[in-house]
Amino acid sequence: MALPVRQQMTYWGAGLAVLVLTLWGLGDVILPFLVGGAIAYFLDPLADRLERAGASRAVATATIAFIATTAFVVIGLAIVPTLVRQLSDLVETAPAIAQRLQAFLTSTFPSLMEPGSAVNEALAGVGEAIKARGAELAQTLLSSAMGVVNALVFIIVVPVVAFYMLLDWDHMVAKIDALLPRDHAPTIRHLAREIDRVLSGFVRGQLSVCLILATFYGVALMAAGLNFGLLAGAVAGMLTFIPYVGALVGGVLAIGLALYQFWGEWFAIGIVAGIFAVGQFLEGNIITPRLVGSSVGLHPLWLIFALSAFGTLFGFVGMLVAVPVAAMIGVLVRFALDHYREGRLYRGLEWQQSSTPATLHDPSLSDAPGPTDGEKKER
């Protein structure tokens, strides 16, 4: 016999509280396992396809591990140093950019740039402030990132965790399924399938969109001759994960740098702007509809709120789990709303009365003449 609803709510609530406290308390300790699990989840469909093609699970996992390691080494040796160098160069160039902006505003809006005005004082100090604090900021960001996800984690722990989780993924799923409460197993499986549909549709698709756009913007901007094209493209592509932010920040950064570098060469500036216009057209009409779809159920406002809230509460770990948890909460909320709409609280007493058998309320049946006395005696 199933437990009373109150006891079930107590157990499920206690499990949720333990999960939240674990994330809060362990933090960076469980980070390698979260990252490794995310990588394994992301690559599991590829392993399943290799299995269907005739490879064993071990061979499929080893093949994926080799390709991923090769790609990681190539990216680490070819792209990361260029990004770091462009970031340092941009910090050094910031004072000159601020001076040129100040000169432009002085010639165009002389009333705003009078000596002692707020705009003049702000622009005079912004370049030196960026130069003085920029290197420190860049070093802090790099050291903080390496402190959270250090080289040892990426080189050893995360690949090992991802490898073994990918190797045993189906076995782990079967074990978890065997531990589900029997009364609720069908419902939990249904919710798990919905969550997997949302995650596979959004997370895998959106990460693919970010990589495609980062590559497109970086290569196109470098081909257009923009000095910091790879950095601007990487920023625009990676921030595409947050709706509208990637295009806004990356576009403003790239066009601003183009104005500084190509001032007067309007055709070159137009090419940079056109690259972002083409990128946005491809993202909105081709890439995102094909890779993400429109039925994943994650509204952009809900996604932005989840990233902000989890990032504030749990830091970097919170931002990693924000989208999966937001997807799970969205599925659970839709499930609860469906049950609410089917219940008495929503439909009221009229629905309960209308749901009784029709023969008890059919006027044609209730008003029909009953059997005569002779018919009763014959029966």
C-alpha positions in Angstrom: 0.0 0.0 0.0 1.3 3.5 -0.9 2.4 5.9 1.8 0.0 8.7 2.7 0.5 11.9 0.7 1.8 13.8 3.7 4.5 11.3 4.3 5.5 11.2 0.7 5.8 15.0 0.6 8.0 14.8 3.7 10.4 12.3 2.1 10.5 14.1 -1.3 11.0 17.5 0.4 13.8 16.0 2.6 15.5 14.6 -0.5 15.3 18.0 -2.3 16.7 19.8 0.8 19.6 17.3 1.0 20.4 17.9 -2.7 20.4 21.7 -2.3 22.6 21.6 0.8 25.0 19.2 -0.9 25.4 21.7 -3.8 25.8 24.5 -1.4 28.2 22.8 0.9 30.4 20.8 -1.4 30.6 23.4 -4.2 33.9 23.1 -6.0 34.4 19.5 -4.7 31.6 18.1 -6.8 32.4 20.4 -9.7 34.5 17.8 -11.6 31.7 15.3 -11.3 29.1 17.8 -12.5 31.2 18.7 -15.5 32.1 15.1 -16.2 28.4 14.1 -16.0 27.4 16.9 -18.3 30.0 15.9 -20.9 28.9 12.2 -20.6 25.2 13.2 -21.0 26.1 15.4 -24.0 28.0 12.7 -25.7 25.7 9.7 -24.9 23.6 10.0 -28.1 26.8 9.8 -30.1 27.9 6.7 -28.3 24.5 5.1 -28.9 24.8 5.8 -32.6 28.2 4.1 -32.7 26.7 1.1 -30.9 23.9 0.9 -33.4 26.5 0.9 -36.1 28.1 -2.2 -34.7 30.7 -1.0 -32.2 30.7 -2.1 -28.6 30.2 0.4 -25.8 33.8 0.3 -24.8 35.0 0.9 -28.4 32.5 3.7 -28.9 33.6 5.4 -25.6 37.3 5.1 -26.5 36.7 6.6 -30.0 34.8 9.5 -28.6 37.4 10.1 -25.9 40.2 10.1 -28.5 38.4 12.6 -30.7 37.5 14.8 -27.8 41.0 14.8 -26.4 42.5 15.7 -29.8 40.0 18.6 -30.2 40.8 19.8 -26.7 44.6 19.8 -27.4 44.1 21.6 -30.7 41.9 24.2 -29.2 44.2 24.7 -26.2 47.3 25.1 -28.4 45.9 27.0 -31.3 43.1 29.2 -30.1 43.5 29.9 -26.3 46.9 31.6 -26.7 45.5 33.9 -29.4 42.5 34.8 -27.3 44.8 35.6 -24.3 47.0 37.7 -26.5 44.1 39.6 -28.0 42.7 40.3 -24.6 46.0 41.7 -23.4 46.3 43.9 -26.5 42.8 45.1 -26.1 43.5 46.2 -22.5 46.6 48.1 -23.8 44.7 49.7 -26.6 41.8 50.9 -24.4 43.3 54.3 -23.5 43.8 55.1 -27.2 40.2 54.1 -27.9 39.0 56.4 -25.1 41.1 59.3 -26.5 39.7 58.9 -30.0 36.1 58.7 -28.6 36.8 61.9 -26.6 38.2 63.7 -29.7 35.2 62.7 -31.7 32.7 63.9 -29.1 34.6 67.1 -28.7 34.4 67.9 -32.4 30.8 66.8 -32.8 29.3 67.9 -29.4 31.5 70.7 -28.1 29.0 71.8 -25.5 29.1 68.4 -23.8 32.9 68.3 -23.8 33.8 71.6 -22.2 36.6 71.4 -19.6 35.3 70.4 -16.3 32.1 68.8 -17.6 31.0 65.4 -16.3 31.3 63.7 -19.7 34.8 65.1 -20.3 36.0 64.1 -16.8 34.5 60.6 -17.2 36.1 60.0 -20.6 39.4 61.3 -19.5 39.7 58.9 -16.7 38.1 55.8 -18.3 41.1 55.0 -20.5 43.7 55.1 -17.7 41.3 53.3 -15.4 41.0 50.5 -17.9 44.7 50.3 -18.5 45.5 50.4 -14.8 42.8 47.9 -13.8 42.4 46.0 -17.0 45.5 43.9 -16.7 44.6 43.2 -13.0 41.0 42.4 -14.0 42.1 40.0 -16.8 44.6 38.3 -14.5 41.9 38.0 -11.8 39.5 36.5 -14.2 42.0 34.0 -15.5 43.3 33.1 -12.0 39.7 32.7 -10.7 38.7 30.5 -13.6 41.8 28.4 -13.1 41.1 28.3 -9.4 37.6 27.0 -9.9 38.3 24.7 -12.9 42.1 24.3 -12.6 44.4 22.6 -15.1 44.5 19.4 -13.0 40.7 19.0 -13.1 40.6 19.5 -16.9 43.6 17.3 -17.7 42.9 14.4 -15.3 39.7 14.4 -13.2 37.0 15.6 -15.6 38.1 13.4 -18.6 38.3 10.3 -16.3 34.9 11.0 -14.8 33.4 11.7 -18.2 34.9 8.5 -19.7 33.6 6.2 -17.0 30.2 7.8 -16.8 29.8 7.6 -20.6 31.0 3.9 -20.5 28.5 3.0 -17.8 25.7 5.5 -18.7 23.0 3.0 -19.7 23.9 0.7 -16.7 23.6 3.7 -14.3 20.2 4.7 -15.8 19.0 1.1 -15.3 20.2 1.0 -11.7 18.4 4.2 -10.9 15.3 3.0 -12.6 15.4 -0.2 -10.5 15.4 2.0 -7.3 12.3 4.0 -8.2 9.3 3.7 -5.9 7.1 1.1 -7.7 3.9 3.1 -7.2 5.4 6.2 -8.8 7.8 4.6 -11.3 5.6 5.3 -14.4 5.1 8.9 -13.5 8.8 9.4 -12.7 9.8 7.8 -16.0 7.4 10.1 -17.9 8.8 13.1 -16.2 12.4 11.9 -16.8 11.6 11.5 -20.5 10.2 15.0 -20.6 13.2 16.5 -18.8 15.5 14.6 -21.2 13.6 15.9 -24.2 14.0 19.5 -22.9 17.7 19.1 -22.0 18.6 17.3 -25.2 16.7 19.8 -27.2 18.0 22.9 -25.5 21.3 22.2 -23.8 22.9 20.1 -26.6 21.3 22.3 -29.3 22.2 25.6 -27.7 25.8 24.5 -27.0 26.1 23.6 -30.7 24.6 27.0 -31.6 27.2 28.7 -29.4 30.1 26.8 -31.0 28.9 27.4 -34.6 28.3 31.1 -34.0 31.6 31.6 -32.2 33.4 29.9 -35.1 31.5 31.9 -37.7 32.0 35.3 -36.0 35.6 34.7 -35.2 36.6 33.5 -38.6 34.5 36.1 -40.5 35.8 39.0 -38.3 39.4 37.9 -38.7 38.9 37.6 -42.5 37.4 41.1 -42.5 40.7 42.4 -40.9 39.4 43.3 -37.5 42.4 43.2 -35.1 40.5 41.6 -32.2 38.1 39.6 -34.4 38.7 36.3 -32.7 38.1 37.7 -29.2 34.9 39.5 -30.3 33.6 36.5 -32.1 34.3 34.2 -29.1 32.5 36.6 -26.8 29.5 36.9 -29.1 29.3 33.1 -29.7 29.7 32.0 -26.1 27.2 34.6 -24.7 24.6 33.4 -27.2 23.7 30.9 -24.5 22.0 33.9 -22.8 19.2 35.1 -25.1 19.9 38.5 -26.8 23.0 39.1 -24.7 25.5 37.5 -27.0 24.4 39.4 -30.1 24.2 42.7 -28.2 27.5 42.5 -26.4 29.4 41.0 -29.3 27.9 43.3 -31.8 28.7 46.5 -29.8 32.2 45.2 -29.1 33.0 44.4 -32.7 31.4 47.5 -34.2 33.1 49.7 -31.6 36.5 48.1 -32.4 35.8 48.5 -36.1 34.9 52.2 -35.7 38.3 52.7 -33.9 40.3 50.7 -36.4 38.6 51.6 -39.7 37.3 55.2 -38.9 36.5 56.8 -42.3 36.5 53.4 -44.1 32.8 52.9 -44.0 32.8 49.9 -46.3 35.0 48.0 -43.8 32.8 49.0 -40.9 29.7 48.0 -42.9 31.3 44.6 -43.5 31.7 44.1 -39.7 28.1 45.1 -39.1 27.0 42.9 -41.9 28.7 39.9 -40.4 26.6 40.2 -37.3 23.5 40.8 -39.3 24.1 37.6 -41.3 24.9 35.8 -38.1 21.7 36.8 -36.4 19.7 35.9 -39.5 21.3 32.4 -39.6 20.8 31.9 -35.9 17.1 33.0 -35.9 16.0 31.3 -39.1 18.3 28.3 -39.7 20.6 27.3 -36.9 18.5 27.6 -33.8 15.3 26.2 -35.3 17.1 23.2 -36.6 19.3 22.4 -33.5 17.2 23.7 -30.7 13.6 23.8 -32.0 10.7 25.8 -30.6 9.1 23.3 -28.3 11.7 22.9 -25.5 9.6 24.9 -23.1 12.4 27.2 -21.7 11.3 30.8 -22.0 14.2 33.3 -22.4 13.1 35.3 -19.3 13.0 32.0 -17.2 16.5 31.1 -18.5 17.9 34.5 -17.6 16.4 34.4 -14.2 17.7 30.9 -13.5 21.2 31.9 -14.5 21.2 35.0 -12.4 19.6 33.3 -9.3 21.7 30.1 -9.3 24.9 32.1 -10.1 24.3 34.4 -7.2 23.4 31.5 -4.8 26.0 28.9 -5.8 28.6 30.8 -7.8 30.2 29.0 -10.8 28.7 25.7 -9.9 25.2 27.3 -9.8 25.6 28.6 -13.3 26.6 25.1 -14.5 23.4 23.5 -13.0 21.1 26.5 -13.7 19.8 25.4 -17.1 19.3 21.7 -16.2 17.5 22.6 -13.0 15.5 25.2 -14.8 14.4 22.6 -17.3 13.5 20.2 -14.5 11.5 22.8 -12.7 9.7 23.8 -15.9 8.7 20.2 -16.6 7.5 19.7 -13.0 5.5 22.9 -13.1 3.8 22.0 -16.3 3.0 18.5 -14.9 1.5 20.1 -11.8 -0.5 22.6 -13.9 -1.9 19.7 -16.0 -3.1 17.9 -12.8 -4.5 21.1 -11.4 -6.6 21.7 -14.5 -8.0 18.2 -14.2 -8.8 18.5 -10.5 -11.8 19.6 -8.5 -10.0 22.7 -7.2 -9.9 24.1 -10.7 -13.1 22.8 -12.2 -15.3 23.0 -9.1 -18.5 21.2 -8.2 -20.1 21.6 -11.6 -17.4 19.5 -13.2 -18.0 16.8 -10.5 -21.7 16.7 -11.2 -21.2 16.7 -15.0 -18.7 13.8 -14.7 -21.4 11.4 -13.2 -23.0 8.9 -15.6 -25.2 10.4 -18.2 -28.0 8.0 -17.6 -28.6 9.5 -14.1 -29.1 13.0 -15.5 -30.6 12.4 -19.0 -34.0 14.1 -18.9 -35.3 11.8 -21.7 -34.6 8.8 -19.5 -36.0 10.3 -16.2 -39.2 11.5 -17.9 -39.9 8.3 -19.7 -43.0 6.4 -18.6 -42.4 3.4 -16.4 -43.8 -0.1 -17.0 -47.5 -0.7 -16.5 -48.9 -2.9 -13.7 -49.5 -5.7 -16.2 -45.9 -5.5 -17.4 -44.6 -5.7 -13.8 -46.7 -8.8 -13.2 -45.4 -10.4 -16.4 -41.8 -9.7 -15.2 
